[in-house]
Amino acid sequence: MSLINLFVAARSAIARWRQRQRAYGELMALDDRALADIGVRREQIRAIVDGYHEAARRTAARDAASDAALGHREAGLAAGHR
């Protein structure tokens, strides 16, 4: 990696960090009722800002879709055996 690429990567990382800090501050400034309106609990804010919450939500959605597909397949197999 060239020195220029290193500086560009560092600049991008700092910009992303500043954006996360700004989002964290804005969400923490909301009262509990406003957070509830958008479906967020105060203890979830750090995970949401850092992206862990979204990754966990995608994993849960993927698992639910997989379970639903399995259920439909099993229902189809059961209907075919009648």
N, CA, C and O atoms as a Tinker XYZ file with bonds, in Angstrom:
   328  protein
     1  N      0.851000   -1.168000    0.000000    73     2
     2  CA     0.000000    0.000000    0.000000    64     1     3
     3  C      0.898000    1.232000    0.000000    63     2     4     5
     4  O      1.831000    1.343000    0.795000    81     3
     5  N      0.601000    2.128000   -0.886000    73     3     6
     6  CA     1.426000    3.330000   -0.958000    64     5     7
     7  C      1.088000    4.278000    0.193000    63     6     8     9
     8  O      0.061000    4.140000    0.858000    81     7
     9  N      1.943000    5.200000    0.397000    73     7    10
    10  CA     1.762000    6.172000    1.473000    64     9    11
    11  C      0.500000    7.009000    1.244000    63    10    12    13
    12  O     -0.204000    7.343000    2.197000    81    11
    13  N      0.218000    7.342000    0.003000    73    11    14
    14  CA    -0.988000    8.123000   -0.316000    64    13    15
    15  C     -2.233000    7.331000    0.048000    63    14    16    17
    16  O     -3.166000    7.873000    0.641000    81    15
    17  N     -2.252000    6.049000   -0.308000    73    15    18
    18  CA    -3.401000    5.205000    0.036000    64    17    19
    19  C     -3.591000    5.114000    1.545000    63    18    20    21
    20  O     -4.719000    5.079000    2.037000    81    19
    21  N     -2.493000    5.077000    2.265000    73    19    22
    22  CA    -2.563000    5.033000    3.718000    64    21    23
    23  C     -3.217000    6.294000    4.268000    63    22    24    25
    24  O     -4.062000    6.216000    5.160000    81    23
    25  N     -2.834000    7.450000    3.745000    73    23    26
    26  CA    -3.428000    8.708000    4.191000    64    25    27
    27  C     -4.903000    8.802000    3.810000    63    26    28    29
    28  O     -5.715000    9.297000    4.592000    81    27
    29  N     -5.247000    8.339000    2.633000    73    27    30
    30  CA    -6.652000    8.360000    2.198000    64    29    31
    31  C     -7.489000    7.453000    3.095000    63    30    32    33
    32  O     -8.591000    7.823000    3.500000    81    31
    33  N     -6.974000    6.276000    3.403000    73    31    34
    34  CA    -7.693000    5.348000    4.276000    64    33    35
    35  C     -7.846000    5.930000    5.676000    63    34    36    37
    36  O     -8.907000    5.802000    6.287000    81    35
    37  N     -6.813000    6.558000    6.181000    73    35    38
    38  CA    -6.885000    7.173000    7.513000    64    37    39
    39  C     -7.895000    8.302000    7.526000    63    38    40    41
    40  O     -8.671000    8.427000    8.474000    81    39
    41  N     -7.898000    9.123000    6.494000    73    39    42
    42  CA    -8.855000   10.224000    6.407000    64    41    43
    43  C    -10.283000    9.702000    6.368000    63    42    44    45
    44  O    -11.164000   10.256000    7.025000    81    43
    45  N    -10.518000    8.639000    5.604000    73    43    46
    46  CA   -11.859000    8.043000    5.516000    64    45    47
    47  C    -12.281000    7.466000    6.864000    63    46    48    49
    48  O    -13.430000    7.624000    7.276000    81    47
    49  N    -11.365000    6.805000    7.543000    73    47    50
    50  CA   -11.681000    6.228000    8.849000    64    49    51
    51  C    -12.032000    7.320000    9.855000    63    50    52    53
    52  O    -12.965000    7.160000   10.641000    81    51
    53  N    -11.309000    8.401000    9.836000    73    51    54
    54  CA   -11.590000    9.512000   10.750000    64    53    55
    55  C    -12.947000   10.136000   10.427000    63    54    56    57
    56  O    -13.707000   10.471000   11.335000    81    55
    57  N    -13.251000   10.291000    9.152000    73    55    58
    58  CA   -14.545000   10.860000    8.749000    64    57    59
    59  C    -15.697000    9.964000    9.203000    63    58    60    61
    60  O    -16.713000   10.462000    9.688000    81    59
    61  N    -15.544000    8.643000    9.049000    73    59    62
    62  CA   -16.595000    7.711000    9.501000    64    61    63
    63  C    -16.752000    7.768000   11.017000    63    62    64    65
    64  O    -17.871000    7.730000   11.528000    81    63
    65  N    -15.628000    7.858000   11.738000    73    63    66
    66  CA   -15.674000    7.948000   13.189000    64    65    67
    67  C    -16.407000    9.213000   13.624000    63    66    68    69
    68  O    -17.240000    9.172000   14.530000    81    67
    69  N    -16.097000   10.337000   12.978000    73    67    70
    70  CA   -16.758000   11.603000   13.323000    64    69    71
    71  C    -18.251000   11.538000   13.043000    63    70    72    73
    72  O    -19.055000   12.074000   13.806000    81    71
    73  N    -18.625000   10.873000   11.935000    73    71    74
    74  CA   -20.036000   10.733000   11.601000    64    73    75
    75  C    -20.757000    9.882000   12.654000    63    74    76    77
    76  O    -21.872000   10.210000   13.057000    81    75
    77  N    -20.126000    8.797000   13.096000    73    75    78
    78  CA   -20.724000    7.953000   14.142000    64    77    79
    79  C    -20.862000    8.726000   15.447000    63    78    80    81
    80  O    -21.886000    8.617000   16.122000    81    79
    81  N    -19.846000    9.504000   15.811000    73    79    82
    82  CA   -19.905000   10.299000   17.042000    64    81    83
    83  C    -21.035000   11.332000   16.971000    63    82    84    85
    84  O    -21.740000   11.561000   17.954000    81    83
    85  N    -21.195000   11.943000   15.811000    73    83    86
    86  CA   -22.257000   12.936000   15.632000    64    85    87
    87  C    -23.635000   12.279000   15.756000    63    86    88    89
    88  O    -24.530000   12.817000   16.408000    81    87
    89  N    -23.798000   11.106000   15.123000    73    87    90
    90  CA   -25.073000   10.381000   15.199000    64    89    91
    91  C    -25.365000    9.956000   16.638000    63    90    92    93
    92  O    -26.501000   10.060000   17.101000    81    91
    93  N    -24.341000    9.478000   17.342000    73    91    94
    94  CA   -24.505000    9.072000   18.738000    64    93    95
    95  C    -24.981000   10.249000   19.581000    63    94    96    97
    96  O    -25.913000   10.117000   20.374000    81    95
    97  N    -24.340000   11.392000   19.405000    73    95    98
    98  CA   -24.716000   12.588000   20.167000    64    97    99
    99  C    -26.137000   13.033000   19.877000    63    98   100   101
   100  O    -26.865000   13.431000   20.786000    81    99
   101  N    -26.533000   12.967000   18.615000    73    99   102
   102  CA   -27.883000   13.384000   18.251000    64   101   103
   103  C    -28.925000   12.432000   18.826000    63   102   104   105
   104  O    -29.961000   12.877000   19.320000    81   103
   105  N    -28.664000   11.137000   18.767000    73   103   106
   106  CA   -29.618000   10.179000   19.324000    64   105   107
   107  C    -29.685000   10.280000   20.844000    63   106   108   109
   108  O    -30.768000   10.192000   21.422000    81   107
   109  N    -28.549000   10.463000   21.491000    73   107   110
   110  CA   -28.545000   10.593000   22.948000    64   109   111
   111  C    -29.252000   11.869000   23.396000    63   110   112   113
   112  O    -29.748000   11.929000   24.521000    81   111
   113  N    -29.307000   12.877000   22.552000    73   111   114
   114  CA   -29.971000   14.131000   22.902000    64   113   115
   115  C    -31.492000   13.991000   22.879000    63   114   116   117
   116  O    -32.195000   14.813000   23.467000    81   115
   117  N    -32.008000   12.960000   22.209000    73   115   118
   118  CA   -33.452000   12.761000   22.166000    64   117   119
   119  C    -33.940000   12.245000   23.514000    63   118   120   121
   120  O    -33.221000   11.543000   24.225000    81   119
   121  N    -35.182000   12.609000   23.853000    73   119   122
   122  CA   -35.743000   12.061000   25.089000    64   121   123
   123  C    -36.260000   10.646000   24.831000    63   122   124   125
   124  O    -36.368000   10.210000   23.685000    81   123
   125  N    -36.575000    9.945000   25.910000    73   123   126
   126  CA   -36.984000    8.543000   25.796000    64   125   127
   127  C    -38.246000    8.369000   24.956000    63   126   128   129
   128  O    -38.393000    7.368000   24.254000    81   127
   129  N    -39.142000    9.326000   25.024000    73   127   130
   130  CA   -40.382000    9.230000   24.243000    64   129   131
   131  C    -40.100000    9.339000   22.741000    63   130   132   133
   132  O    -40.676000    8.602000   21.940000    81   131
   133  N    -39.215000   10.256000   22.370000    73   131   134
   134  CA   -38.856000   10.392000   20.952000    64   133   135
   135  C    -38.141000    9.134000   20.453000    63   134   136   137
   136  O    -38.371000    8.685000   19.330000    81   135
   137  N    -37.276000    8.574000   21.295000    73   135   138
   138  CA   -36.607000    7.330000   20.920000    64   137   139
   139  C    -37.620000    6.206000   20.749000    63   138   140   141
   140  O    -37.516000    5.415000   19.811000    81   139
   141  N    -38.600000    6.130000   21.647000    73   139   142
   142  CA   -39.629000    5.094000   21.544000    64   141   143
   143  C    -40.430000    5.264000   20.259000    63   142   144   145
   144  O    -40.833000    4.274000   19.649000    81   143
   145  N    -40.666000    6.508000   19.839000    73   143   146
   146  CA   -41.396000    6.763000   18.597000    64   145   147
   147  C    -40.682000    6.177000   17.387000    63   146   148   149
   148  O    -41.331000    5.751000   16.431000    81   147
   149  N    -39.361000    6.150000   17.417000    73   147   150
   150  CA   -38.623000    5.591000   16.283000    64   149   151
   151  C    -38.191000    4.144000   16.538000    63   150   152   153
   152  O    -37.458000    3.554000   15.745000    81   151
   153  N    -38.659000    3.584000   17.659000    73   151   154
   154  CA   -38.420000    2.177000   17.938000    64   153   155
   155  C    -37.027000    1.860000   18.440000    63   154   156   157
   156  O    -36.489000    0.792000   18.151000    81   155
   157  N    -36.433000    2.788000   19.199000    73   155   158
   158  CA   -35.076000    2.601000   19.704000    64   157   159
   159  C    -35.086000    2.772000   21.216000    63   158   160   161
   160  O    -35.693000    3.701000   21.747000    81   159
   161  N    -34.412000    1.872000   21.890000    73   159   162
   162  CA   -34.199000    2.034000   23.331000    64   161   163
   163  C    -32.826000    2.660000   23.534000    63   162   164   165
   164  O    -31.914000    2.442000   22.736000    81   163
   165  N    -32.682000    3.429000   24.589000    73   163   166
   166  CA   -31.440000    4.167000   24.828000    64   165   167
   167  C    -30.226000    3.237000   24.873000    63   166   168   169
   168  O    -29.149000    3.608000   24.406000    81   167
   169  N    -30.384000    2.044000   25.424000    73   167   170
   170  CA   -29.241000    1.132000   25.505000    64   169   171
   171  C    -28.860000    0.542000   24.152000    63   170   172   173
   172  O    -27.806000   -0.083000   24.038000    81   171
   173  N    -29.679000    0.720000   23.134000    73   171   174
   174  CA   -29.368000    0.231000   21.792000    64   173   175
   175  C    -28.587000    1.236000   20.958000    63   174   176   177
   176  O    -28.069000    0.885000   19.898000    81   175
   177  N    -28.496000    2.460000   21.410000    73   175   178
   178  CA   -27.936000    3.525000   20.577000    64   177   179
   179  C    -26.512000    3.223000   20.133000    63   178   180   181
   180  O    -26.206000    3.367000   18.950000    81   179
   181  N    -25.641000    2.813000   21.030000    73   179   182
   182  CA   -24.250000    2.555000   20.656000    64   181   183
   183  C    -24.177000    1.457000   19.593000    63   182   184   185
   184  O    -23.423000    1.581000   18.627000    81   183
   185  N    -24.953000    0.387000   19.763000    73   183   186
   186  CA   -24.941000   -0.705000   18.790000    64   185   187
   187  C    -25.488000   -0.248000   17.441000    63   186   188   189
   188  O    -24.980000   -0.653000   16.395000    81   187
   189  N    -26.507000    0.582000   17.459000    73   187   190
   190  CA   -27.080000    1.087000   16.208000    64   189   191
   191  C    -26.060000    1.954000   15.482000    63   190   192   193
   192  O    -25.843000    1.798000   14.280000    81   191
   193  N    -25.443000    2.862000   16.213000    73   191   194
   194  CA   -24.473000    3.774000   15.608000    64   193   195
   195  C    -23.270000    3.011000   15.058000    63   194   196   197
   196  O    -22.764000    3.336000   13.984000    81   195
   197  N    -22.819000    2.008000   15.787000    73   195   198
   198  CA   -21.652000    1.240000   15.351000    64   197   199
   199  C    -21.987000    0.204000   14.286000    63   198   200   201
   200  O    -21.086000   -0.411000   13.717000    81   199
   201  N    -23.277000    0.003000   14.011000    73   199   202
   202  CA   -23.678000   -0.911000   12.948000    64   201   203
   203  C    -23.934000   -2.330000   13.401000    63   202   204   205
   204  O    -24.326000   -3.168000   12.589000    81   203
   205  N    -23.726000   -2.626000   14.676000    73   203   206
   206  CA   -23.951000   -3.986000   15.160000    64   205   207
   207  C    -25.427000   -4.337000   15.140000    63   206   208   209
   208  O    -25.794000   -5.474000   14.843000    81   207
   209  N    -26.264000   -3.378000   15.451000    73   207   210
   210  CA   -27.700000   -3.616000   15.495000    64   209   211
   211  C    -28.215000   -4.003000   14.120000    63   210   212   213
   212  O    -29.010000   -4.935000   13.996000    81   211
   213  N    -27.778000   -3.307000   13.100000    73   211   214
   214  CA   -28.220000   -3.596000   11.728000    64   213   215
   215  C    -27.756000   -4.983000   11.300000    63   214   216   217
   216  O    -28.513000   -5.719000   10.667000    81   215
   217  N    -26.541000   -5.340000   11.632000    73   215   218
   218  CA   -26.041000   -6.672000   11.271000    64   217   219
   219  C    -26.856000   -7.753000   11.971000    63   218   220   221
   220  O    -27.181000   -8.774000   11.364000    81   219
   221  N    -27.185000   -7.540000   13.228000    73   219   222
   222  CA   -27.990000   -8.518000   13.964000    64   221   223
   223  C    -29.398000   -8.598000   13.386000    63   222   224   225
   224  O    -29.978000   -9.681000   13.311000    81   223
   225  N    -29.953000   -7.453000   12.975000    73   223   226
   226  CA   -31.300000   -7.434000   12.389000    64   225   227
   227  C    -31.314000   -8.174000   11.061000    63   226   228   229
   228  O    -32.246000   -8.926000   10.780000    81   227
   229  N    -30.288000   -7.968000   10.243000    73   227   230
   230  CA   -30.208000   -8.676000    8.956000    64   229   231
   231  C    -30.075000  -10.173000    9.172000    63   230   232   233
   232  O    -30.683000  -10.960000    8.446000    81   231
   233  N    -29.292000  -10.576000   10.155000    73   231   234
   234  CA   -29.126000  -11.994000   10.453000    64   233   235
   235  C    -30.452000  -12.591000   10.914000    63   234   236   237
   236  O    -30.820000  -13.685000   10.485000    81   235
   237  N    -31.165000  -11.891000   11.773000    73   235   238
   238  CA   -32.457000  -12.382000   12.248000    64   237   239
   239  C    -33.456000  -12.476000   11.105000    63   238   240   241
   240  O    -34.216000  -13.441000   11.026000    81   239
   241  N    -33.465000  -11.482000   10.214000    73   239   242
   242  CA   -34.377000  -11.512000    9.077000    64   241   243
   243  C    -34.039000  -12.657000    8.136000    63   242   244   245
   244  O    -34.933000  -13.325000    7.617000    81   243
   245  N    -32.752000  -12.882000    7.917000    73   243   246
   246  CA   -32.330000  -13.985000    7.051000    64   245   247
   247  C    -32.737000  -15.323000    7.659000    63   246   248   249
   248  O    -33.202000  -16.212000    6.945000    81   247
   249  N    -32.567000  -15.474000    8.969000    73   247   250
   250  CA   -32.959000  -16.708000    9.648000    64   249   251
   251  C    -34.469000  -16.920000    9.575000    63   250   252   253
   252  O    -34.937000  -18.039000    9.364000    81   251
   253  N    -35.230000  -15.834000    9.753000    73   251   254
   254  CA   -36.687000  -15.939000    9.679000    64   253   255
   255  C    -37.129000  -16.329000    8.272000    63   254   256   257
   256  O    -38.039000  -17.142000    8.108000    81   255
   257  N    -36.486000  -15.750000    7.256000    73   255   258
   258  CA   -36.829000  -16.094000    5.873000    64   257   259
   259  C    -36.479000  -17.556000    5.589000    63   258   260   261
   260  O    -37.222000  -18.254000    4.899000    81   259
   261  N    -35.369000  -18.004000    6.112000    73   259   262
   262  CA   -34.966000  -19.395000    5.939000    64   261   263
   263  C    -35.966000  -20.330000    6.612000    63   262   264   265
   264  O    -36.348000  -21.353000    6.043000    81   263
   265  N    -36.389000  -19.976000    7.827000    73   263   266
   266  CA   -37.381000  -20.785000    8.535000    64   265   267
   267  C    -38.707000  -20.806000    7.786000    63   266   268   269
   268  O    -39.363000  -21.845000    7.711000    81   267
   269  N    -39.107000  -19.652000    7.228000    73   267   270
   270  CA   -40.358000  -19.585000    6.472000    64   269   271
   271  C    -40.267000  -20.443000    5.215000    63   270   272   273
   272  O    -41.219000  -21.144000    4.870000    81   271
   273  N    -39.133000  -20.391000    4.532000    73   271   274
   274  CA   -38.956000  -21.204000    3.324000    64   273   275
   275  C    -38.996000  -22.682000    3.679000    63   274   276   277
   276  O    -39.578000  -23.480000    2.944000    81   275
   277  N    -38.395000  -23.047000    4.777000    73   275   278
   278  CA   -38.406000  -24.435000    5.224000    64   277   279
   279  C    -39.835000  -24.859000    5.542000    63   278   280   281
   280  O    -40.244000  -25.969000    5.200000    81   279
   281  N    -40.590000  -23.987000    6.190000    73   279   282
   282  CA   -41.991000  -24.282000    6.518000    64   281   283
   283  C    -42.832000  -24.483000    5.279000    63   282   284   285
   284  O    -43.659000  -25.394000    5.241000    81   283
   285  N    -42.641000  -23.642000    4.243000    73   283   286
   286  CA   -43.386000  -23.781000    2.988000    64   285   287
   287  C    -43.008000  -25.071000    2.281000    63   286   288   289
   288  O    -43.871000  -25.751000    1.725000    81   287
   289  N    -41.740000  -25.409000    2.297000    73   287   290
   290  CA   -41.281000  -26.626000    1.642000    64   289   291
   291  C    -41.870000  -27.847000    2.344000    63   290   292   293
   292  O    -42.321000  -28.786000    1.688000    81   291
   293  N    -41.867000  -27.835000    3.674000    73   291   294
   294  CA   -42.433000  -28.953000    4.421000    64   293   295
   295  C    -43.933000  -29.054000    4.191000    63   294   296   297
   296  O    -44.474000  -30.156000    4.107000    81   295
   297  N    -44.615000  -27.905000    4.089000    73   295   298
   298  CA   -46.052000  -27.910000    3.830000    64   297   299
   299  C    -46.325000  -28.484000    2.441000    63   298   300   301
   300  O    -47.274000  -29.245000    2.252000    81   299
   301  N    -45.491000  -28.118000    1.475000    73   299   302
   302  CA   -45.640000  -28.663000    0.116000    64   301   303
   303  C    -45.409000  -30.159000    0.077000    63   302   304   305
   304  O    -46.117000  -30.881000   -0.626000    81   303
   305  N    -44.438000  -30.623000    0.816000    73   303   306
   306  CA   -44.169000  -32.066000    0.867000    64   305   307
   307  C    -45.338000  -32.796000    1.521000    63   306   308   309
   308  O    -45.740000  -33.867000    1.065000    81   307
   309  N    -45.877000  -32.224000    2.576000    73   307   310
   310  CA   -47.000000  -32.852000    3.270000    64   309   311
   311  C    -48.219000  -32.879000    2.359000    63   310   312   313
   312  O    -48.959000  -33.863000    2.358000    81   311
   313  N    -48.442000  -31.827000    1.589000    73   311   314
   314  CA   -49.608000  -31.790000    0.683000    64   313   315
   315  C    -49.440000  -32.802000   -0.449000    63   314   316   317
   316  O    -50.429000  -33.361000   -0.922000    81   315
   317  N    -48.233000  -33.040000   -0.880000    73   315   318
   318  CA   -47.985000  -33.978000   -1.965000    64   317   319
   319  C    -48.126000  -35.417000   -1.538000    63   318   320   321
   320  O    -48.273000  -36.294000   -2.389000    81   319
   321  N    -48.087000  -35.690000   -0.261000    73   319   322
   322  CA   -48.161000  -37.065000    0.242000    64   321   323
   323  C    -49.568000  -37.467000    0.639000    63   322   324   325
   324  O    -49.766000  -38.539000    1.210000    81   323
   325  N    -50.522000  -36.646000    0.352000    73   323   326
   326  CA   -51.899000  -36.984000    0.749000    64   325   327
   327  C    -52.505000  -37.972000   -0.179000    63   326   328
   328  O    -53.656000  -38.367000    0.005000    81   327
